[in-house]
Amino acid sequence: MSDSGPEKQPEIFTVTSYERAREVFRQKDLRQALYDAGDVVMADVLVNLHGDDHRARRRLENRLFRKDTHLRYERELFPPLLESTLAPAVLAGRGELVTLSHQIMMNLAALTAGVDRPAGTPEETLRLYAYLMTFIEGATLAHYSGDVPAKEAQVAQALKDFDQEFLQPSIARRTALLKDLEGNRITEADLPQDVLTTLLRNQDQLELPGDVLLREVCFFLLAGAHTSATAFLRTLDQIFVYADSQPELAERAKSDPVFLQRCVHETIRLNPSSPVAMRWAVHDLLLSDGTQVSAGDKVIIDLMAANRDTQVFGEAAEQFQPERNLDRGVAPWGLSFGLGMHACIGQDLAAGADPAGLPPEAEHVLGLVPAAVSAVLRAGGRPDPDAAAKLDPLSARNYWSEYPVLFGGGAP
């Protein structure tokens, strides 16, 4: 009997340069690895699919994320949601931005995901918000420092409760509408433009089990709310810093929507929602720098380093400079939205299109995060001098747990 020796252990490679990171994102033989610990809510959702399954689902869901749809959300659907969510805090003269940011973006994400809000009451909003925050904890279990099995069980129960309270009634309404469409009792314009409707219309093709459909809708709810809320709060924090150090820029952020959008893009570059991206190799591959990656190896993309690569973003890459000059093809948000087949499907809806090179007459998508930041600034939002913001002690990703603000008179 021959002895082939010990089995080769998987290796971990870390990529830190911008160009190598771009190359890794575009490799078709590398699959998503970031959410392995969050399977309770992330198993088989779009971002975790690979190959043909990913292409088939993304091709369908891409239909919702077109420029005309973005403009409709930005100009028609989002403003009343934004105003109604901010109104109680503005009226009270104070609020807490962690909660407000997630509530604002949750209301929008529910609309795009296809989660109905039939009661429309504050109590219903609070229940949906509690589900959202639990799902976020489930997706980011790899960064959770508490009792992981207990949290996983809590998330699993929340999924069951959410399914009964919100998803099943939403499915029933859309199923009835689709039957009405088939019977020519309504037109296409009467159907909701959301992820759930798209999936239900194509169920014969996709054949999604009920638990996968549940997780897919929850994924769009948490991804649309959480990443946008994080960018929203971090941009406001930077503008509040401007108010102390460069007040003219803080004032400009209130009056110049394109500059404000650039502030959002620069915030996302310096502070990606996740500091790393991760991929598993499904086949052996050779990177252009000579690195041999074997099937089963893991490749980590250090987004914090790649987005600060001085070869691409200049010697001041670590600094917040919203109007930095970039080479053609370099996105102002760096690689924070990913690239290639797993680029964030909702990046233009959230942060808008890159304004560089657009003619003055072009119809420009500014994005919903800039719209929300602008609303807070116009309402006189500023840090509460008597209540300092606090970081979440259970998170390894520097999320705030509290960010008290005042509204009304005075400059941010």
N, C-alpha and C positions, 0 to 999 in steps of 0.2 A: 504494500500500500504506500503510495507516495504522499508526502506531506507538503501541501501547497503553502504552508505558513499561515500566519495570522491574517484574518480578513482585514482588508484596508478600511480604516475608519474614515467617515466623511470629513472633509476639510471645510473650513470656513474662510472665505476670502472677503476682504473689505475693500471697497472701491471708494476713493475720496476725491478724485479729480472730476471735473465737469464732463470732459470728453469721454472718459472711461464709463462714467455713470450713464451718459447717453447711449453708449454702446450696449451696456447691460440691459437697459430698459427695452431696447429693440430686439434683444435675443429671443427668438421664438421657442428655444429649448430651455427657457427658464420660466418657472411658474411661481405664482404668488406664494409667499411664505409668512407674510407679516401677521396674519390673523389666525395662525394655527391654534393659539391658546384660546381664541374666542369662538370656537366652533358652535357653542351653544346658541349663538345668534347669527353667526357668519357662515356656517357650513352651506356650501352650494349656492351662495349668492353670487351676483355678477362679478364682483371684484375677485372672487376666489376661483372662478372657473378658468379653464385653460383649453386652448385648441378649438375644435369645432363647436363644443358646447358654448364656449365664451362668444365666439363669432355669431352663432345663431341668436343668442339672447340679446347681445349688444346691438345687432343689426335691427332688431325690432324696437328696442328701447331708444335707440338713436333718433327715431322719428319724433320723439317728444322734445328733443334738445336741438331745435333749429332756430335760426335767427328770428323768424317771425313769432315763434312761441316765446322766445326770450323777451322780445319787445312787448308782447302782450302781458307777460307776467310783470315786467318792470314798470309799465305805464298804466296798466289797468287793474291787475289783480293784487299786486303787492302793496300799493299805497294805502288802500283802506285797511288792510291787515296791519300794516305798520302803525298807522295812526291810532287804531283802536287798542293795540297792545301797549303803546307808549302813553296813551292819554291818562290813565290813572296815576302813573308816576309823575308825569308833568303837572297834573292838577295838584298832587300832594306836595310838589316841590322837591321831592327826593325819591330815589329808587336804588336798586341794587342790580348792577349790570350783568353779573353772571346769570342770574335768573331771567332778567329782561332779554338778554341776548338769545338765550335758548328758547324763550317763549316766542320771540319775534320770528326766529328762523324755523321753529317747530310749526308755527301756523302756516308758513309757506311750504315747508317740506311735506306736511300733511296733504296739502293741496296737490303737489306734484306726485306724491306717492299714491294717492287715492284713498286716503283715510277720511271718511265722512265725519262731520261734527254735527249730528242732528239736533242736539239740545242747544248748542251754542251758548252754554252757561259758563260762568267762571269756574264752577265746580268741575264741569266736564274738562275744561282746559287744564285744570290742576291735575286731574287723573291722567290725562294724556301726557302731560309734562313729567309726571312721576314714572310712567312707562318709559318715556324717552330716556330719562337719565339712567334708568336701570339697564336699558339696552346698550347705552354708551359704555357703561361699566362692563357689560358682557363682552363687547367688541374689543375692549382694551384690557382684558384680563392679564395679558403679558406684562402690563405695567402696574398691576394692582398689588399693593403690599399688605393687604389684609388677609382674611381667611378665604382663600380662593375657592375651595369646594362649597363653602356656604354661599358665597356670592354667585357661583354657577347655578346652584339650586334655586336661589332667589330669582335669577334671570329666567330660568326655565319656567318657573311658576308664572312670572310676569308675562311671558309669551302666551301661555295658555289663557290667562285672564284677558289680555289684550285681544286675542283672537275672538273670544266670545263677545266682548264688549264693543269692539270697534271694527275688526276686520270682517267678521261674518255678515253683519248688517250692510257693510260697504259692498261686499261681494253680491249679496242678494239684490241690492238696488241696481248694480251694474248688469247683473244677469237679466233682470227684468227689462232694462233699457235695451240691451242687445236683442232680446226677443222682439221688442217693439220696433227696432230698426229692421230686423229681418222681415217683419210683417208690414213694413212701409208705413207704420204709424208715427214714426219720428224720422228725422234726417241725421246725417253725420254730425251736423252742428249741435245737435242736442246731446251728444255723448260727452262725458267728461274727458278732458285731455290729461290723462295721468297714467302712471305705470301700471296700476292694477287693471284698468280697462284694457290696456294694450296686452297684458298677459292673458286676461280672460278671453279676449278675441282670438288669441293665437294658441289656446290651450291644446287644440288638436295636434298642432305642430310641436309644441314644447313638451306636453305631457308632464307638467310639474306636479309632483305630489303636494298635498295640502300643506305639509310642514315646510316645504321649500318655498311655496308661494307666500306663506306667512313670513318666513325669514327675509325673502326678497323685498317685501313691502316694508318690513321693519328696517332693513338695511338702508333703503332710500330715505326713510324717515330720520334715522339717526345720522346718516352721512350728510344729508342735506342740512340738517339742523346743527350738528356738532362742529363740523369743520368751518362752516360759515360763521357760527357764533364765536368760535375761537378767533378767527381772523378779524371779525367785527370788534371784539373787545381789545385785542392787541393793537389794532390800528388806532382806536380811541386813546389807548394808553400812550402811544407815541405822540399823538397830537396834543395830549395834555402836557407831555414833556416839552413839546414845542412852545406851548403857551408860556412856559417859564423861561426857556432859553432863546427862542426865536419867535416872538409873538406875531411877527408879520407873516410867518408861514402858517401859524395856527389860524389867523384871519383868512389867509388865502384858501386854506382847506375848507372854510365855510362858504366861500363864494365861487370857487373854481372847481367844477365837478370833475374835470379831467385830471387836475392836480390831485384832488382827493382820491380818485381812482388809482393814480400812480402811488399814492401813499399806501393804499391797500395792497397793491402788487408788491411793493417793497417790503411791507410787513410779512407777506406770505413767503417771499424769498428768504428773509432772515429767520423766520419762525414757521417752518412747514408744520402742518398739522401733526405729522409724525416725523421725528428727527431722522429716521432711517426708512428705507424700503428694503425688503428681503425677498430673495428668490431661491427656490430649489432647482437644481439642474435635473431635468428629466432625461437628458442624453449627454454624452461627453461633448465638450465644445472647447475651442481654442479662441481666446480673446486676442485682439490685435497686438497687445503688448507681450504676447508669448505665454500668458497665463493659461495653463491647462486645467480645465474644470471638468471633473468626472461626474457622471450621473450619481445623484445622491448628495453632492456637495451643496453647501449654502453660500450664496453671494449676498453680502450686505452692502447696500448703497448708502453711504454716509451723506445724507442730504444737507446736513448742516455744513459739512466741509465742501461738498460740490457746489453749493449755492454761494460759497464764499471764495471760490477759486479766483485768485488774483489774475490769472491768465485770461479770464473771461470777464470778470466784473471789476477789474482794476485794483490798484494798490489800496484803495479805500473800500474794498469789498466788505469789510466787517461793519462799515458805517451805514447809517440810514440816510440814503440819498435817493429820493424818489425820481429824480430827473437825470439819473446817470445815463451816459451814452453807451449803447450796446451794439455789438455787431449784428448784422442782419441774421435772423434765424434764432437768436437768443431771446427767450421769453423774459419779460421783466420780473416774473415770479420765479425765475430759475427753473428747477425741476420739481418744484413742490407739488405740482399736479400730475407728476409722472410723465410718461412719454410712451409712444407706441400703442400697442393694443390695449394696455391698461391705463392709458391717460384718463384722468377724471372725466366722466361723462358730463358732469354738470359744471365744469370750470367756467364757461362763459356766462352761464346763468348766475353763478355766484359772484364772480369778480369782473365780469365783462370782458370784452375783447381788448387786445393790445391796441392802444390808440396810435402807436408809432406808424407814420406813413399814411395815415388816413387823410383823404382830402376833406376840406372844411365842410363840404356839403354832404358827406357820407352820413348815413343813419347809423349811429354808434350805440352799441350795447354797453352801458356803463356798469351794469351788474347790481345785484341786490344787496351785497355787503356795502358797497359805497353808498347806496341809497339809505341804508339803515344808519350808517355812521353820520351821514349828512343830517338826517332827521334829529339825531341826538344833539349835534352841534347847534343846529338852528333853534333847538328848544333850550339852549343855554346850558347844556350838560357840562359838568365839571366835577372833579373829585371832591368829595366831602372832606374838608380840612380837619374835621373832628372824628373821623372814622377811617382809619387807614385800610387799604386793600390788603387781603390776606391770601397767601398761597395755600393750596390744598396739601396737607401733610401726607395724604395717602397716595398721591400721584407722583410718579417719577418724571413727569413731563411738564412741570412748572405751569400747571393750570391754577387759576385763581379759584378760591372757594367763596370769596366775597369781594365785591368791588363797589362800595357805596358811592353814590353821586348825588349832586344837587342839580335841580333844574330851575330855570327862571333867569332873573337878572344877573348880569356879570358875563364875562367872557370865559370860554373854556380854557 
